[in-house]
Amino acid sequence: MDASLLSDLPAWQRLGGAHTAEEIAQQPSMWTALADVLDTARARLDAFLGDRLRDPGQLVILTGAGSSGFIAEMVADQINAQWPAEVRAVHTTSLLTHPALYLRGDRPTLLVSFGRSGSSPESVAVVELVRDQVADARFLDITCNAEGELAKRGQGRNDTLSLLMPAASCDRAFAMTSSLSSMLLAALSVFDRAPWPQRVQRLLDLAGHGERALQGWDAAVGGLAQAAYTRVIYLGSGPLEALAREAALKVLELTGGRVLALANTPLGFRHGPKSTLNGDTLVVMLRSAQALSRRYEQDLLDELRGDGIAARVISVGPDGSDRADGDFVLAAPALPDPWLAPLWLLMPQCYALQRSAALGMTPDNPFPDGTVNRVVQGVTIHPHG
């Protein structure tokens, strides 16, 4: 197929990707809508959290499965660095199998659950697990679905607050796109130490930059997706390592695994994973806004381009003097990497959509046989104890 712009919804309708294209394109408007949601909910959130984040004995576990778990990984360290409380990311898929490694019955614990549908078996089971095993447990559910199990089970409970994302962020397509970026920015906003007006303004600023990124990158990403790369490697450092994992997952999901996608850090890549490079490989560096990180990233970019093994090596990130032809750059606001992650994620999302269509697949439903589902099925929750 010829590349289609995100705005060409009739074309994407014919290609079976209209929902995915629309949900990628709507993200800046979702961030603006999220600003209104948080402005309305901030007093309720402040009352629910109280002084718990100032207590070194408080444990905050950010959790989710798959893409929702990557949200937790992207934001946890940024939040942890701001507060005396211990904040960590643990996927629901690990909490369920090894609860003794993460939970202490006598330690006050806030479980922050991310869920697009809010109905995945692991998400629901982890809430019940923590409620059963921790004496002083509270629950903040950040979800896109008012009718999901998380939202419904939390109704009327003093120990639970449900923060609903803008309704349109509950993606209809298979892949998480606007749901992910909305929940990520919601978590950063809720747990930031800046005054609420400043947090809300960040969302509005990011929305404007997101619109410019989509308009400026759309056609170039479509052209890139026409090249028959069979391997894509995303690289990111610090919080952007989880962003790289999410970017790789989007390619795997939307191409039905026909394109192998991997993720690593710029420094870690040399320790073995570099052996995956061949002449059919696209390497994408997700650039940090931090000067020290950028130096390490640039070293590897220069090395990979000099080696000439990979078919193509590009980067995505804030504009800088070290840009090269074909890089996807944006004049970004001066914010920490987790806040900027949704901007850089726009490129991998668009690439996965376009690559799926180039392979003749239907991006809205890349698994028509039902072997992989939008909401995970077939999980048996086994008793603990």
Phi, psi and chi 1 to 4 in degrees:
 res  aa     phi    psi   chi1   chi2   chi3   chi4
   1 MET       -  157.1   56.9  152.9  -86.1      -
   2 ASP   -83.6  147.1  -66.2  -31.6      -      -
   3 ALA   -61.8  138.6      -      -      -      -
   4 SER  -114.5  142.0  -64.6      -      -      -
   5 LEU   -71.2  152.9  -63.4  177.6      -      -
   6 LEU   -56.7  -34.2  -75.5  174.8      -      -
   7 SER   -74.0  -12.0   58.4      -      -      -
   8 ASP   -86.4   70.2 -170.1   -3.0      -      -
   9 LEU   -64.1  -34.9  -70.2 -178.1      -      -
  10 PRO   -58.8  -38.8  -27.5   36.6      -      -
  11 ALA   -65.4  -42.8      -      -      -      -
  12 TRP   -69.2  -29.2  -75.9  110.7      -      -
  13 GLN   -61.6  -43.8 -173.3   69.8   47.9      -
  14 ARG   -65.5  -30.6  -66.6 -169.3  -62.8  -87.8
  15 LEU   -89.1   -1.7  -66.0  165.0      -      -
  16 GLY    74.6   29.8      -      -      -      -
  17 GLY  -134.3   21.7      -      -      -      -
  18 ALA   -64.8  -41.1      -      -      -      -
  19 HIS   -64.1  -45.8  -71.4  -33.0      -      -
  20 THR   -62.9  -45.9  -52.1      -      -      -
  21 ALA   -61.5  -44.8      -      -      -      -
  22 GLU   -65.0  -39.7 -176.5  176.7   14.9      -
  23 GLU   -74.3  -27.8  -73.2  153.3    6.2      -
  24 ILE   -69.1  -47.5  -67.0  171.7      -      -
  25 ALA   -66.9  -28.1      -      -      -      -
  26 GLN   -81.5   -3.4   75.1  178.6    6.5      -
  27 GLN   -58.2  -45.2  -73.0  176.3  100.0      -
  28 PRO   -57.0  -38.9  -29.2   38.5      -      -
  29 SER   -68.7  -30.9   66.4      -      -      -
  30 MET   -66.9  -37.0  -69.1  -60.4   95.7      -
  31 TRP   -68.1  -36.2  -53.9  -17.1      -      -
  32 THR   -65.5  -44.1  -60.7      -      -      -
  33 ALA   -63.9  -35.7      -      -      -      -
  34 LEU   -63.1  -35.6  175.3   61.3      -      -
  35 ALA   -58.4  -40.5      -      -      -      -
  36 ASP   -68.0  -41.4  -68.1  -25.1      -      -
  37 VAL   -58.4  -47.2  167.8      -      -      -
  38 LEU   -72.0  -34.6  -67.3  174.2      -      -
  39 ASP   -61.8  -35.5 -157.6   35.9      -      -
  40 THR   -75.3  -35.7  -59.6      -      -      -
  41 ALA   -93.1   -3.4      -      -      -      -
  42 ARG   -63.7  -37.4   63.3 -175.9 -173.2  178.2
  43 ALA   -65.8  -40.1      -      -      -      -
  44 ARG   -64.6  -41.3 -172.2  163.7   54.1  102.0
  45 LEU   -66.0  -45.1  -73.7  161.1      -      -
  46 ASP   -61.4  -39.5  -72.7  -15.3      -      -
  47 ALA   -67.9  -38.1      -      -      -      -
  48 PHE   -68.4  -42.6 -179.5   77.9      -      -
  49 LEU   -76.8  -33.7  -66.5  174.5      -      -
  50 GLY    54.7 -134.6      -      -      -      -
  51 ASP  -101.8   15.8  -69.3  -32.8      -      -
  52 ARG   -61.6  -35.4  -70.8  174.2  177.7   80.4
  53 LEU   -70.2  -17.4  -64.4  173.8      -      -
  54 ARG   -87.5   -1.7  -65.2 -178.2  172.8   85.8
  55 ASP   -96.2  114.2  178.1    6.3      -      -
  56 PRO   -60.8  -20.6  -21.3   33.2      -      -
  57 GLY   -82.9   -8.1      -      -      -      -
  58 GLN   -79.9  133.2  176.7   74.9   46.3      -
  59 LEU  -106.4  130.5  173.8   63.0      -      -
  60 VAL  -117.0  117.6 -179.2      -      -      -
  61 ILE  -108.6  120.7  -63.9  178.5      -      -
  62 LEU   -96.0  129.0  -51.9  175.4      -      -
  63 THR  -144.8  158.0 -166.4      -      -      -
  64 GLY   175.4  174.2      -      -      -      -
  65 ALA  -116.6  145.2      -      -      -      -
  66 GLY    61.5 -129.0      -      -      -      -
  67 SER   -58.2  -37.4  -67.6      -      -      -
  68 SER   -64.3  -34.4  -65.4      -      -      -
  69 GLY   -67.2  -33.1      -      -      -      -
  70 PHE   -68.6  -31.6  -63.2  147.8      -      -
  71 ILE   -57.2  -49.1  -63.1  173.1      -      -
  72 ALA   -55.9  -44.3      -      -      -      -
  73 GLU   -65.5  -37.3  -68.5 -177.5   14.6      -
  74 MET   -68.0  -31.4  -81.5 -175.1  -98.2      -
  75 VAL  -104.8  -18.8  -55.0      -      -      -
  76 ALA   -59.8  -48.4      -      -      -      -
  77 ASP   -67.9  -36.0  -70.5  -18.2      -      -
  78 GLN   -61.7  -41.4  173.5   68.6   22.6      -
  79 ILE   -71.8  -43.6  -61.4  169.1      -      -
  80 ASN   -59.3  -36.1 -174.0   62.3      -      -
  81 ALA   -68.8  -14.9      -      -      -      -
  82 GLN   -98.2  -14.2  -63.2  179.6   74.1      -
  83 TRP  -133.5  153.3  -61.5   99.6      -      -
  84 PRO   -65.6  -30.6  -24.8   35.4      -      -
  85 ALA   -60.2  152.7      -      -      -      -
  86 GLU   -86.7  121.0  179.2 -174.2   -6.8      -
  87 VAL  -118.0  126.0 -177.8      -      -      -
  88 ARG  -143.0  157.6   63.0 -178.5  -53.4 -175.7
  89 ALA  -102.5  129.3      -      -      -      -
  90 VAL  -139.6  121.6 -174.9      -      -      -
  91 HIS   -63.9  145.9  -74.7 -120.4      -      -
  92 THR   -57.0  -31.7   57.3      -      -      -
  93 THR   -68.9  -19.1   47.0      -      -      -
  94 SER   -93.4  -38.1  -65.1      -      -      -
  95 LEU   -59.6  -38.4  -90.0  171.9      -      -
  96 LEU   -71.1  -35.3  -80.8  178.5      -      -
  97 THR   -87.0  -27.4   59.5      -      -      -
  98 HIS  -136.6   58.8  -70.0   74.4      -      -
  99 PRO   -62.2  -31.1   21.9  -33.4      -      -
 100 ALA   -65.0  -22.1      -      -      -      -
 101 LEU   -77.5  -18.8  -64.4 -179.9      -      -
 102 TYR  -121.2  -21.4  -52.2  109.2      -      -
 103 LEU  -114.3  141.1  -58.8  176.6      -      -
 104 ARG  -127.2  126.2  -85.4 -179.7   37.6 -168.8
 105 GLY   -60.5  -27.4      -      -      -      -
 106 ASP   -99.5    7.8   60.4   -9.8      -      -
 107 ARG  -106.4  124.1 -173.8  173.0 -172.3 -174.4
 108 PRO   -55.5  130.5  -21.4   31.7      -      -
 109 THR  -135.0  132.1  -60.2      -      -      -
 110 LEU  -108.1  118.4  171.1   64.1      -      -
 111 LEU   -98.2  119.2 -175.4   74.5      -      -
 112 VAL  -106.7  110.7 -178.1      -      -      -
 113 SER  -103.2  132.5  -61.9      -      -      -
 114 PHE  -105.6  131.3  -59.8  101.3      -      -
 115 GLY  -157.6  120.7      -      -      -      -
 116 ARG   -62.0  -59.2  172.9  174.6   64.4  174.2
 117 SER   -81.6  -29.3   71.6      -      -      -
 118 GLY    70.7   13.3      -      -      -      -
 119 SER  -125.5    8.7  -64.6      -      -      -
 120 SER   -66.0  142.5   72.7      -      -      -
 121 PRO   -56.5  -39.0  -17.8   26.8      -      -
 122 GLU   -67.3  -40.6  -62.0   96.9  -24.7      -
 123 SER   -61.9  -45.6  -66.5      -      -      -
 124 VAL   -66.0  -42.7  174.9      -      -      -
 125 ALA   -67.0  -36.1      -      -      -      -
 126 VAL   -66.6  -38.9  159.2      -      -      -
 127 VAL   -59.6  -46.2  169.3      -      -      -
 128 GLU   -66.0  -36.5  -63.1  -53.6  -42.2      -
 129 LEU   -62.2  -49.1  170.4   68.3      -      -
 130 VAL   -65.9  -41.2  173.0      -      -      -
 131 ARG   -60.9  -35.1 -176.9  169.8  -77.5  131.2
 132 ASP   -77.9  -34.1  179.1   61.6      -      -
 133 GLN  -102.8  -14.7  -65.2 -162.5   -0.9      -
 134 VAL  -115.1  125.1  178.6      -      -      -
 135 ALA   -66.0  -44.3      -      -      -      -
 136 ASP  -111.6   84.6 -178.3    1.6      -      -
 137 ALA  -119.1  139.7      -      -      -      -
 138 ARG  -132.2  160.6  -66.0  172.4   69.5   80.6
 139 PHE  -139.1  123.4  -54.9   87.5      -      -
 140 LEU  -113.3  113.0  173.1   59.5      -      -
 141 ASP  -101.9  114.4  -59.8  -29.7      -      -
 142 ILE  -102.6  107.2  -59.4  178.2      -      -
 143 THR  -142.5  159.9 -179.4      -      -      -
 144 CYS  -101.3   -5.2  -55.9      -      -      -
 145 ASN  -123.6  108.3 -176.0   12.4      -      -
 146 ALA   -65.4  -21.1      -      -      -      -
 147 GLU   -98.9    4.7  -58.8  -57.1  -42.1      -
 148 GLY   -75.5  167.0      -      -      -      -
 149 GLU   -65.0  -37.9  -74.0  -61.8  -48.8      -
 150 LEU   -60.7  -48.6  -76.5  178.8      -      -
 151 ALA   -64.4  -42.0      -      -      -      -
 152 LYS   -70.3  -41.5  -70.4 -165.7  -66.3 -173.8
 153 ARG   -72.3  -21.6  -67.6 -175.6 -178.3 -145.4
 154 GLY   -85.7   -9.1      -      -      -      -
 155 GLN   -63.4  132.7  -70.6  177.4   -4.5      -
 156 GLY    75.6    8.5      -      -      -      -
 157 ARG  -101.3  133.0  -63.1 -167.9   62.3   99.8
 158 ASN   -71.2  -22.1  -67.0  -30.2      -      -
 159 ASP   -90.4    4.7   64.2   -2.0      -      -
 160 THR  -133.9  137.8  -56.7      -      -      -
 161 LEU  -126.5  126.8 -171.7  151.9      -      -
 162 SER  -102.0  121.7  -67.7      -      -      -
 163 LEU  -106.3  106.7 -179.1   61.6      -      -
 164 LEU   -87.9  131.7  -69.3  172.1      -      -
 165 MET   -75.9  165.0  -60.2  -64.2   93.5      -
 166 PRO   -50.8  138.1  -27.2   34.6      -      -
 167 ALA   -55.5  -38.8      -      -      -      -
 168 ALA   -68.9  -12.1      -      -      -      -
 169 SER   -76.5   -8.4   71.3      -      -      -
 170 CYS   -79.6   82.6 -168.7      -      -      -
 171 ASP   -50.5  136.1  -55.3  -43.1      -      -
 172 ARG   -85.2  -26.8  -65.9  164.8  -69.0  175.8
 173 ALA   -72.0  169.7      -      -      -      -
 174 PHE   -62.4  -49.1  177.4   87.5      -      -
 175 ALA   -83.2  142.7      -      -      -      -
 176 MET   -77.4  123.0  -73.8  179.7   61.7      -
 177 THR  -130.6  -80.3   54.1      -      -      -
 178 SER   -67.6  -28.0   64.5      -      -      -
 179 SER   -63.2  -43.5   55.8      -      -      -
 180 LEU   -64.7  -51.3 -176.5  143.5      -      -
 181 SER   -66.1  -33.8   63.1      -      -      -
 182 SER   -66.5  -46.7  -63.9      -      -      -
 183 MET   -66.6  -36.8  -69.7 -170.4  -72.5      -
 184 LEU   -61.3  -49.9 -173.3  156.3      -      -
 185 LEU   -68.7  -30.8  -70.1  173.2      -      -
 186 ALA   -62.9  -46.2      -      -      -      -
 187 ALA   -63.0  -45.3      -      -      -      -
 188 LEU   -60.1  -40.2  -71.3  171.0      -      -
 189 SER   -68.5  -44.7  -60.3      -      -      -
 190 VAL   -62.1  -39.9  167.2      -      -      -
 191 PHE  -101.7    7.9  -69.6  102.7      -      -
 192 ASP   -79.3  153.8 -159.2   86.1      -      -
 193 ARG   -90.2  -10.1  -63.4 -163.9   69.5  151.4
 194 ALA   -67.2  156.4      -      -      -      -
 195 PRO   -57.9  147.6  -22.7   33.3      -      -
 196 TRP   -54.5  -43.0  -91.3  108.8      -      -
 197 PRO   -58.4  -34.9  -26.8   36.8      -      -
 198 GLN   -69.3  -39.9 -175.4  175.6  -29.3      -
 199 ARG   -63.2  -44.8  -60.0 -178.1 -129.4  176.4
 200 VAL   -64.1  -39.7  170.3      -      -      -
 201 GLN   -64.4  -33.8 -173.7   59.5   46.9      -
 202 ARG   -57.9  -41.7  -72.9  177.8 -175.8  174.8
 203 LEU   -63.2  -41.3  -62.0  175.2      -      -
 204 LEU   -66.2  -39.8  -59.1  177.4      -      -
 205 ASP   -65.1  -43.9  -67.6  -17.1      -      -
 206 LEU   -62.1  -36.9  -73.3  169.7      -      -
 207 ALA   -60.1  -43.2      -      -      -      -
 208 GLY   -63.4  -41.8      -      -      -      -
 209 HIS   -67.3  -35.8  -74.8   83.3      -      -
 210 GLY   -62.8  -40.4      -      -      -      -
 211 GLU   -60.9  -43.5  -69.9  -76.6    6.2      -
 212 ARG   -66.1  -38.2  -72.9 -172.3  -76.4  -82.4
 213 ALA   -63.7  -46.5      -      -      -      -
 214 LEU   -62.0  -43.2  -73.0  169.7      -      -
 215 GLN   -67.8  -38.3  -66.8  169.9    7.9      -
 216 GLY   -80.5  -26.1      -      -      -      -
 217 TRP  -101.4  -18.9  -63.1  -13.0      -      -
 218 ASP   -51.4  -56.8 -163.2    0.8      -      -
 219 ALA   -65.7  -38.7      -      -      -      -
 220 ALA   -66.2  -38.4      -      -      -      -
 221 VAL   -64.9  -41.4  172.4      -      -      -
 222 GLY   -59.5  -40.8      -      -      -      -
 223 GLY   -65.6  -40.7      -      -      -      -
 224 LEU   -61.3  -37.2 -177.0   67.8      -      -
 225 ALA   -71.5  -12.6      -      -      -      -
 226 GLN   -77.4  -21.3  -60.4  -53.1  -56.1      -
 227 ALA   -71.3  139.7      -      -      -      -
 228 ALA   -86.5   53.8      -      -      -      -
 229 TYR   -68.9  133.0  -55.9  122.3      -      -
 230 THR   -99.8   -9.3   58.9      -      -      -
 231 ARG  -134.8  137.5  -61.0 -178.1 -175.4 -178.1
 232 VAL  -129.8  130.0 -178.8      -      -      -
 233 ILE  -120.2  122.4  -63.8  171.1      -      -
 234 TYR  -103.8  135.3  -75.0   99.6      -      -
 235 LEU  -124.1  135.3  -58.5  171.0      -      -
 236 GLY  -155.5  149.1      -      -      -      -
 237 SER  -111.8  155.0   57.3      -      -      -
 238 GLY    58.6 -132.7      -      -      -      -
 239 PRO   -61.0  -22.1  -21.0   32.0      -      -
 240 LEU   -78.6   -7.4  -59.7 -172.9      -      -
 241 GLU   -64.1  -42.0  179.3 -178.4    2.0      -
 242 ALA   -66.7  -33.6      -      -      -      -
 243 LEU   -63.0  -40.6  179.6   65.1      -      -
 244 ALA   -62.4  -38.9      -      -      -      -
 245 ARG   -66.1  -40.2  -64.8  174.8   67.5 -169.6
 246 GLU   -65.5  -41.6  166.4   61.0   16.6      -
 247 ALA   -61.7  -42.6      -      -      -      -
 248 ALA   -64.7  -39.3      -      -      -      -
 249 LEU   -62.3  -37.3  178.9   60.4      -      -
 250 LYS   -61.1  -41.6  -72.0  -75.3   96.2   62.2
 251 VAL   -65.3  -46.1  174.0      -      -      -
 252 LEU   -58.6  -45.8  -72.9  170.8      -      -
 253 GLU   -64.4  -53.4  -72.5  179.0  -29.8      -
 254 LEU   -77.1  -18.0  -67.0 -173.8      -      -
 255 THR  -100.4    8.3   67.2      -      -      -
 256 GLY    59.3   29.2      -      -      -      -
 257 GLY    79.5    2.9      -      -      -      -
 258 ARG   -72.5  -23.8  -69.2  168.7   61.6  179.8
 259 VAL  -109.0  121.6  175.8      -      -      -
 260 LEU   -77.2  126.0  177.5   64.4      -      -
 261 ALA  -125.8  134.0      -      -      -      -
 262 LEU  -127.8  162.1  -55.3  172.8      -      -
 263 ALA  -137.5  148.1      -      -      -      -
 264 ASN  -162.6 -179.1 -147.6  -63.8      -      -
 265 THR   -96.8  157.4   63.6      -      -      -
 266 PRO   -58.6  -40.1  -26.9   35.5      -      -
 267 LEU   -77.2  -36.7  -74.7  176.1      -      -
 268 GLY   -70.7  -23.6      -      -      -      -
 269 PHE   -62.3  -32.0 -171.6   61.8      -      -
 270 ARG   -71.1  -19.1  -66.0 -172.9 -177.7   92.1
 271 HIS   -87.5   55.4  -68.3  -98.4      -      -
 272 GLY   110.8  -52.8      -      -      -      -
 273 PRO   -60.2  -19.8  -28.1   36.9      -      -
 274 LYS   -60.7  -20.7 -171.6 -179.1  175.1 -175.8
 275 SER   -66.8  -11.3   60.3      -      -      -
 276 THR   -77.7  -10.9   58.6      -      -      -
 277 LEU   -67.3  139.6  -65.7  177.1      -      -
 278 ASN  -153.4 -173.6   63.3   17.8      -      -
 279 GLY   -72.6   -2.6      -      -      -      -
 280 ASP  -111.0   19.7  -66.3  -38.7      -      -
 281 THR  -105.5  133.1  -56.1      -      -      -
 282 LEU  -102.9  127.6  169.1   67.3      -      -
 283 VAL  -110.5  130.2  179.2      -      -      -
 284 VAL  -124.3  116.2 -177.1      -      -      -
 285 MET   -92.0  122.5  179.4   77.6   73.5      -
 286 LEU   -91.7  108.5  -59.5  166.0      -      -
 287 ARG   -82.2  139.9  -57.3  -70.5  -41.9 -110.1
 288 SER   -80.0  157.4  171.4      -      -      -
 289 ALA   -88.3   -7.4      -      -      -      -
 290 GLN   -86.7  134.4  -51.3  -54.6  -48.7      -
 291 ALA   -61.3  -44.0      -      -      -      -
 292 LEU   -62.7  -46.5  176.8   60.7      -      -
 293 SER   -60.4  -39.9  -56.9      -      -      -
 294 ARG   -63.9  -31.5  -69.6 -179.2   69.0   84.2
 295 ARG   -66.5  -43.5  -71.5 -165.0  -75.3  -88.9
 296 TYR   -64.0  -40.8  -74.3  111.7      -      -
 297 GLU   -63.1  -42.9  -66.9  161.7    0.3      -
 298 GLN   -66.0  -36.1 -167.5   60.1   44.4      -
 299 ASP   -56.9  -45.7  -71.8  -14.5      -      -
 300 LEU   -72.3  -38.7 -176.2   60.5      -      -
 301 LEU   -58.0  -45.2  -75.8  169.6      -      -
 302 ASP   -62.9  -40.5  -67.3  -18.3      -      -
 303 GLU   -64.0  -48.3  177.7 -179.3  -41.6      -
 304 LEU   -66.5  -38.5  -63.9  178.3      -      -
 305 ARG   -69.2  -33.8  -73.2  165.1  175.0  159.8
 306 GLY   -72.8  -35.8      -      -      -      -
 307 ASP   -62.6  -39.3  -71.3  -15.7      -      -
 308 GLY    70.4   18.8      -      -      -      -
 309 ILE   -81.6  -48.1  -60.1  172.1      -      -
 310 ALA   -69.5  150.0      -      -      -      -
 311 ALA   -64.9  -39.5      -      -      -      -
 312 ARG  -154.8  144.2 -170.6  163.6 -176.7 -172.1
 313 VAL  -130.5  118.5  179.9      -      -      -
 314 ILE  -132.8  171.0   61.3  173.3      -      -
 315 SER  -133.6  158.6   69.4      -      -      -
 316 VAL  -132.4  128.2 -179.1      -      -      -
 317 GLY   163.1 -164.2      -      -      -      -
 318 PRO   -67.2  144.0   21.1  -30.3      -      -
 319 ASP   -61.0  141.8 -161.0   -1.0      -      -
 320 GLY  -160.5  173.1      -      -      -      -
 321 SER   -71.9  -13.7   57.8      -      -      -
 322 ASP   -98.0   21.2   48.8   12.2      -      -
 323 ARG   -72.1  154.1   64.8 -179.4  -65.8  179.8
 324 ALA  -127.3  166.3      -      -      -      -
 325 ASP   -59.1  135.0  -70.4  -17.8      -      -
 326 GLY    90.5   -8.5      -      -      -      -
 327 ASP   -72.0  151.6  -73.5  -12.5      -      -
 328 PHE  -103.7  106.1  -67.2   84.1      -      -
 329 VAL  -123.2  158.5  -61.8      -      -      -
 330 LEU  -151.3  137.9 -174.4   71.2      -      -
 331 ALA   -73.9   97.5      -      -      -      -
 332 ALA   -97.5  156.6      -      -      -      -
 333 PRO   -68.6  160.2   23.3  -31.4      -      -
 334 ALA   -81.6   86.0      -      -      -      -
 335 LEU  -133.5  159.0  -70.2  171.5      -      -
 336 PRO   -63.2  159.2  -21.5   32.8      -      -
 337 ASP   -53.8  -43.2  -76.9  -28.8      -      -
 338 PRO   -60.7  -35.2  -25.1   36.2      -      -
 339 TRP   -66.7  -32.1  -77.2   90.1      -      -
 340 LEU   -85.8  -15.2  -62.3  177.2      -      -
 341 ALA   -52.7  -41.7      -      -      -      -
 342 PRO   -60.8  -29.0  -25.3   35.4      -      -
 343 LEU   -66.8  -47.4  -65.2  177.6      -      -
 344 TRP   -70.2  -28.3  -43.9  143.2      -      -
 345 LEU   -67.4  -21.2 -176.3   56.8      -      -
 346 LEU   -58.1  -38.5  -65.5  170.7      -      -
 347 MET   -67.0  -51.4 -177.9  -87.4  172.0      -
 348 PRO   -60.8  -35.3  -24.8   34.3      -      -
 349 GLN   -62.3  -48.0  -71.2  174.5  -17.9      -
 350 CYS   -63.8  -38.7  -69.5      -      -      -
 351 TYR   -64.2  -44.6  177.5   78.2      -      -
 352 ALA   -62.2  -41.0      -      -      -      -
 353 LEU   -60.9  -50.5  167.6   67.4      -      -
 354 GLN   -67.6  -37.2  -67.2  -83.1   10.8      -
 355 ARG   -67.5  -38.6 -168.1   75.9 -167.0   98.5
 356 SER   -59.6  -47.5  177.1      -      -      -
 357 ALA   -66.2  -36.6      -      -      -      -
 358 ALA   -63.4  -28.1      -      -      -      -
 359 LEU   -85.3    1.1  -70.5  168.4      -      -
 360 GLY    81.4   17.6      -      -      -      -
 361 MET   -92.3  173.8  -56.1 -172.6   69.1      -
 362 THR  -108.5  102.7   51.5      -      -      -
 363 PRO   -58.3  -33.4  -25.5   35.2      -      -
 364 ASP   -66.5  -24.9  -74.3  -11.3      -      -
 365 ASN  -148.1   76.3 -175.9   20.9      -      -
 366 PRO   -72.5   -7.6   23.1  -30.2      -      -
 367 PHE  -125.6   70.3  -62.0   93.2      -      -
 368 PRO   -63.6  -17.4   21.4  -32.8      -      -
 369 ASP   -80.7   -4.9   59.9   -0.8      -      -
 370 GLY    79.3   11.4      -      -      -      -
 371 THR   -70.7  -26.1   53.3      -      -      -
 372 VAL  -129.4  136.5 -176.3      -      -      -
 373 ASN  -122.5  156.6  -60.7  -79.0      -      -
 374 ARG   -59.1  -46.4  179.0  179.9  177.0  -84.0
 375 VAL  -109.2  122.0  179.5      -      -      -
 376 VAL   -56.4  137.4  167.8      -      -      -
 377 GLN  -124.6  165.9  -58.8  175.1   13.6      -
 378 GLY    81.3   13.3      -      -      -      -
 379 VAL   -91.3  125.5  178.3      -      -      -
 380 THR   -96.1  123.3  -61.1      -      -      -
 381 ILE   -91.1  115.0  -56.0  -60.8      -      -
 382 HIS   -93.1  147.7  -63.0  -75.9      -      -
 383 PRO   -68.0  149.1   23.0  -31.9      -      -
 384 HIS  -104.1  155.6  -66.9   89.3      -      -
 385 GLY   123.5      -      -      -      -      -
